[in-house]
Amino acid sequence: MQRGAETMSEEPKQLDFEDDYLGGRATPPAPEPVPASSPPAARKSPQQTPKPPAKGEAKAPEPTRAHRKLIEAAVQIGMDRPSEQDAAYMARELVQCTLPHKNPGNVPLWKRTNGNLTLAIQPGMDVRTGETYGYPYGTIPRLLLFWITTEAIRTRSPRLELGSTLSEFMHDLGLSPYTGRGKRGDATRLREQMQRLFQARISFHRHTEAQGRQGHSWLNMEVAPRGELWWDIKNPDQTALWGSWIKLGEDFYQAITAAPVPVDLRALRALKRSPLALDLYAWLTHEAYRAHKNGHSRFVSWPLLMEQLGAEYSDPKDFGKYARAALKKVQLVYPALQLGSLRAGIRIEPESFPAIQPKPRQSANLPPSRA
């Protein structure tokens, strides 16, 4: 668990992103030329069509569309330095304790603990039906929080304009408005998760001990107590008569902009199918900054990381299995990350670099941090 609040104004060295993203492999030597006097069979081009697999021999599996996009993003990130437009941010407390991966169901309170920090969420109430909106969960509210934090930092305002069309906003999030209008379409899921997130009440609680005394501090926040949504999910390209917007709660606005963790937007879009991969990526870039700054590796065991990022799992071994699979994706789009052995947990080596250079910290009305 993290101890002591660190200052994020120091500028660590940047990795040369022009190195090969798979570790700087040298270009393989060209094949030796075949003498002109050689038999015709020896003078065949080395680029000849490969033979089909023998009978009974298994074909290599075709990469999925999602895997191809992941590889394309990895190549782009490995070749091109991140620009200012590639920078996105997430509140540090929401990196240390993350949202639910799955729907918690009809429960009065959902919480997740990391050391002395506890994140608690209460769902908002739909006054028309008298029922709750439910909890924000999965990848979409994570992408929303990245966008909200980034836009709040960029505009320096709690009022955020969402745009005049749904398709424009979905493009900003890396989602597609053309995946169908049914329950599983991106537009329908986005509208539902927006209601769940904007109407939710989020709390940070810290329990501390100092000089033999125990302390408890808390911060209860409304995410977006004001806002207007005018989009039509059946016609995402249709321009609304009035623009859609939200106004963040003042405490929530101050909290998310106080100590933001910088990440690469290109990596977020490549990992958008997995909430665990998104959580690990944001957490690792923060831990990489700390390891590089302090010059010491940082280790977190699977059981502790499960409490922090994967509360839905009951067995650390199962969590470790899924986390390792997600890590393979993260490492593809995070070439500056250097990890040690993954047998008992995750070890971040000091040779790692943050994905994006951190911004100087701002003051905020937050409980004292021990993280």
C-alpha positions in Angstrom: 0.0 0.0 0.0 1.2 3.5 -0.8 2.5 5.7 2.0 2.9 9.4 2.0 1.5 11.9 -0.5 4.0 12.4 -3.4 4.5 15.6 -5.4 3.8 15.0 -9.1 5.6 18.1 -10.4 8.9 16.4 -10.9 9.7 15.8 -14.6 11.0 12.2 -15.0 13.0 11.3 -18.1 11.0 10.4 -21.2 11.5 7.0 -22.9 12.6 7.1 -26.5 9.3 6.0 -28.0 11.0 5.5 -31.4 12.6 2.3 -30.2 10.9 -0.9 -31.4 7.8 -1.4 -29.3 8.6 -5.1 -28.7 12.0 -4.4 -27.2 14.2 -2.9 -29.9 14.9 -6.0 -31.9 17.5 -5.7 -34.6 16.4 -6.1 -38.2 17.1 -9.7 -39.3 19.9 -10.0 -41.9 18.9 -10.3 -45.5 19.2 -13.7 -47.2 22.5 -14.4 -49.0 22.2 -14.0 -52.9 22.0 -17.2 -54.8 24.7 -17.6 -57.6 23.4 -17.3 -61.1 24.9 -20.7 -61.9 22.8 -22.4 -59.3 20.0 -24.8 -60.5 16.6 -23.1 -61.1 15.1 -24.6 -57.9 17.8 -22.8 -55.9 17.1 -19.5 -57.6 13.4 -19.3 -56.4 12.4 -16.1 -54.7 12.5 -16.4 -50.9 9.0 -14.7 -51.0 7.4 -17.7 -52.6 3.9 -18.7 -51.5 4.0 -20.9 -48.4 2.7 -24.4 -48.8 -0.8 -25.2 -47.3 -0.7 -27.1 -44.1 -0.5 -30.9 -44.3 -3.6 -33.0 -43.7 -4.3 -33.1 -40.0 -2.1 -30.1 -39.3 -3.8 -27.3 -37.4 -4.0 -23.9 -39.0 -2.8 -20.8 -37.1 -5.8 -19.0 -35.7 -6.8 -15.8 -37.4 -6.4 -12.7 -35.2 -9.7 -11.1 -34.1 -10.6 -7.6 -35.1 -10.1 -6.5 -31.5 -6.6 -8.1 -31.4 -5.7 -6.4 -34.7 -6.7 -3.0 -33.4 -4.6 -3.7 -30.2 -1.6 -4.5 -32.3 -2.1 -1.4 -34.5 -2.3 0.8 -31.4 0.8 -0.8 -30.0 2.7 0.0 -33.2 1.5 3.6 -33.2 2.3 4.1 -29.5 5.7 2.5 -30.0 6.6 4.6 -33.0 5.1 8.0 -32.2 5.6 10.1 -29.0 2.4 11.0 -27.3 1.1 14.5 -28.3 -0.8 16.9 -26.1 -4.0 15.6 -27.7 -3.1 12.1 -26.6 -3.0 12.9 -22.9 -6.0 11.9 -20.7 -6.4 11.9 -16.9 -8.0 10.1 -14.1 -8.4 11.1 -10.4 -5.8 9.4 -8.3 -8.3 8.1 -5.8 -10.2 6.5 -8.6 -7.0 4.8 -9.8 -6.3 3.4 -6.2 -9.9 2.2 -5.8 -11.9 1.5 -9.0 -15.6 1.2 -10.0 -17.4 -2.2 -10.2 -16.5 -4.4 -13.1 -20.0 -6.1 -13.0 -23.4 -4.9 -12.0 -23.6 -5.1 -8.1 -27.3 -5.5 -8.3 -29.9 -4.1 -6.0 -27.7 -3.3 -2.9 -27.9 -0.1 -0.9 -24.1 0.6 -0.9 -21.1 -0.6 -2.9 -17.5 -0.1 -1.6 -13.9 -1.0 -2.4 -11.0 -0.6 0.0 -7.3 0.0 -0.6 -5.3 0.3 2.6 -6.7 3.2 4.5 -8.7 4.5 1.6 -12.3 3.3 1.0 -14.4 4.2 -2.1 -18.1 4.0 -1.6 -20.9 4.5 -4.1 -24.6 5.1 -3.6 -26.9 5.0 -6.7 -29.1 7.9 -7.6 -32.9 7.8 -7.5 -35.1 8.1 -10.5 -37.9 10.3 -9.2 -40.3 9.2 -12.0 -40.3 5.6 -11.1 -39.2 5.7 -7.4 -36.4 3.2 -8.2 -32.6 3.7 -8.3 -30.7 4.1 -11.6 -28.3 1.5 -10.4 -24.5 1.5 -10.1 -22.1 2.6 -12.9 -20.1 -0.5 -13.9 -18.0 -1.9 -16.7 -15.9 0.0 -19.3 -18.2 2.8 -20.3 -18.3 4.7 -16.9 -14.5 4.4 -16.8 -14.2 6.0 -20.3 -16.7 8.6 -19.1 -14.6 9.4 -16.0 -11.4 9.7 -18.1 -13.2 12.1 -20.4 -14.7 14.1 -17.5 -11.4 14.4 -15.7 -9.5 15.4 -18.9 -12.1 17.9 -19.9 -12.3 19.5 -16.5 -8.5 19.9 -16.5 -8.5 21.3 -20.0 -11.4 23.8 -19.5 -10.7 24.5 -15.8 -14.5 24.6 -15.3 -17.0 22.3 -13.6 -19.5 22.9 -16.4 -18.7 20.5 -19.3 -20.3 20.7 -22.8 -21.1 17.3 -24.1 -21.8 18.4 -27.7 -24.8 18.9 -29.9 -24.9 15.3 -31.3 -24.6 11.9 -29.6 -22.3 10.5 -32.3 -19.8 13.4 -31.7 -19.6 12.6 -28.0 -19.4 8.9 -28.6 -16.5 9.5 -31.0 -14.7 11.4 -28.2 -15.1 8.4 -25.9 -13.8 6.0 -28.5 -17.3 4.4 -28.9 -19.3 3.8 -32.1 -22.8 5.1 -32.6 -23.4 2.6 -35.3 -23.3 -0.7 -33.3 -27.1 -1.1 -33.3 -29.9 0.5 -31.4 -30.7 -2.5 -29.2 -29.9 -3.0 -25.6 -26.3 -4.0 -26.3 -25.6 -1.2 -28.7 -23.0 1.4 -27.6 -25.5 4.3 -27.7 -28.1 2.5 -25.5 -25.4 1.4 -23.0 -23.8 4.8 -22.9 -27.1 6.6 -22.2 -27.8 4.1 -19.3 -24.3 4.3 -17.8 -24.3 8.2 -18.1 -27.5 8.3 -15.9 -26.0 5.8 -13.4 -22.7 7.8 -13.1 -24.1 11.3 -13.2 -26.7 10.6 -10.6 -24.4 8.6 -8.3 -23.0 9.8 -5.0 -19.3 8.9 -4.5 -17.5 9.0 -1.1 -13.8 8.8 -0.2 -13.1 7.7 3.4 -9.7 7.5 5.1 -8.8 6.0 8.4 -5.5 7.1 9.9 -3.4 6.6 13.0 -0.9 9.1 14.2 0.9 9.4 17.6 -1.4 6.8 19.1 -4.6 8.5 17.9 -7.1 7.3 15.3 -8.6 9.6 12.8 -11.4 9.3 10.2 -11.9 11.8 7.3 -14.5 11.7 4.6 -15.6 13.5 1.5 -19.2 12.9 0.1 -19.7 14.1 -3.4 -22.4 14.4 -6.0 -20.9 13.7 -9.4 -23.2 15.9 -11.6 -26.0 17.6 -9.6 -27.0 19.6 -12.6 -27.2 18.9 -16.3 -29.3 18.5 -19.5 -29.3 15.7 -22.1 -31.1 16.2 -25.4 -29.8 13.4 -27.5 -31.8 10.8 -29.4 -30.1 7.4 -29.3 -32.2 6.3 -32.4 -30.7 9.2 -34.4 -27.2 9.8 -33.0 -26.3 12.2 -35.9 -29.3 14.4 -35.3 -28.3 17.9 -34.0 -30.3 18.8 -30.9 -32.0 22.2 -30.6 -30.1 22.7 -27.3 -26.6 21.4 -26.4 -26.2 18.7 -23.7 -24.1 19.5 -20.7 -23.4 18.6 -17.1 -22.1 20.6 -14.2 -19.9 18.7 -11.8 -20.4 18.9 -8.0 -17.9 21.4 -6.6 -16.3 18.8 -4.3 -16.1 16.2 -7.1 -14.6 18.8 -9.5 -11.9 19.7 -6.9 -11.2 16.1 -6.1 -10.7 14.8 -9.7 -8.5 17.8 -10.7 -6.3 17.9 -7.6 -3.9 15.0 -8.3 -4.7 13.5 -11.8 -2.9 10.5 -13.1 -1.9 11.0 -16.8 -2.5 8.2 -19.3 -2.3 7.8 -23.1 -5.7 8.2 -24.8 -4.6 5.8 -27.6 -4.0 3.1 -25.0 -7.4 3.6 -23.4 -9.1 3.2 -26.7 -7.2 0.0 -27.4 -8.1 -1.4 -24.0 -11.7 -0.2 -23.9 -13.2 -3.8 -24.0 -11.8 -4.8 -20.6 -12.5 -2.9 -17.4 -9.7 -4.8 -15.7 -7.2 -3.9 -18.4 -8.2 -0.2 -18.1 -7.8 -0.3 -14.3 -4.5 -2.0 -14.5 -3.2 0.4 -17.1 -4.1 3.5 -15.1 -2.7 2.0 -11.9 0.5 0.8 -13.5 1.3 4.2 -15.0 0.9 5.8 -11.6 3.0 3.1 -9.9 5.6 3.4 -12.7 6.0 7.1 -11.9 6.5 6.4 -8.3 9.0 3.5 -8.9 11.0 5.6 -11.4 11.0 8.7 -9.1 12.1 6.8 -6.0 14.5 4.5 -7.8 13.1 1.4 -6.2 10.8 -1.4 -7.5 7.2 -1.5 -6.1 5.5 -4.8 -5.4 1.8 -5.6 -4.7 0.6 -9.1 -4.1 -2.4 -10.6 -5.9 -4.6 -10.7 -2.8 -4.0 -7.0 -2.1 -4.4 -6.0 -5.7 -7.6 -8.0 -5.8 -9.1 -5.9 -3.0 -8.0 -2.7 -4.8 -9.1 -3.6 -8.4 -11.0 -6.8 -8.4 -13.4 -7.0 -5.6 -15.8 -9.2 -7.6 -13.3 -12.0 -7.5 -13.3 -14.4 -4.4 -10.1 -16.3 -5.1 -6.7 -14.5 -5.5 -5.5 -17.3 -7.8 -8.4 -16.7 -10.2 -7.9 -12.9 -10.1 -4.2 -13.4 -10.8 -5.0 -15.6 -13.9 -7.3 -12.9 -15.3 -4.9 -10.1 -14.3 -2.0 -11.8 -16.2 -4.1 -12.1 -19.3 -5.1 -8.4 -19.1 -1.4 -7.5 -18.4 -0.4 -8.9 -21.8 -2.7 -6.4 -23.5 -1.5 -3.6 -21.2 2.2 -4.3 -22.0 1.5 -4.1 -25.7 0.3 -0.5 -25.5 2.6 0.5 -22.7 6.2 0.0 -24.0 7.7 2.1 -21.2 6.5 -0.4 -18.5 9.1 -2.8 -17.0 7.8 -5.6 -14.9 9.5 -8.2 -12.8 8.1 -11.7 -11.9 4.3 -12.1 -11.9 4.2 -15.3 -9.8 3.0 -13.8 -6.5 1.9 -10.4 -7.7 3.1 -7.5 -9.8 6.5 -5.9 -9.4 7.1 -2.6 -11.2 10.7 -2.0 -11.9 12.3 1.5 -11.5 13.4 1.5 -15.1 9.7 2.1 -16.0 8.5 5.5 -17.1 5.0 7.0 -16.8 2.9 6.8 -20.0 2.5 10.6 -20.0 4.4 13.2 -18.1 2.4 14.2 -15.0 1.0 17.7 -14.5 1.8 19.7 -11.4 -0.6 19.1 -8.5 -3.3 21.6 -7.7 -4.8 22.3 -4.3 -8.1 20.6 -3.4 -10.5 20.1 -0.5 -9.6 16.4 0.0 -9.0 14.4 3.1 -5.3 14.1 4.0 -3.7 11.4 1.9 -1.6 8.5 3.2 -1.4 7.0 -0.3 
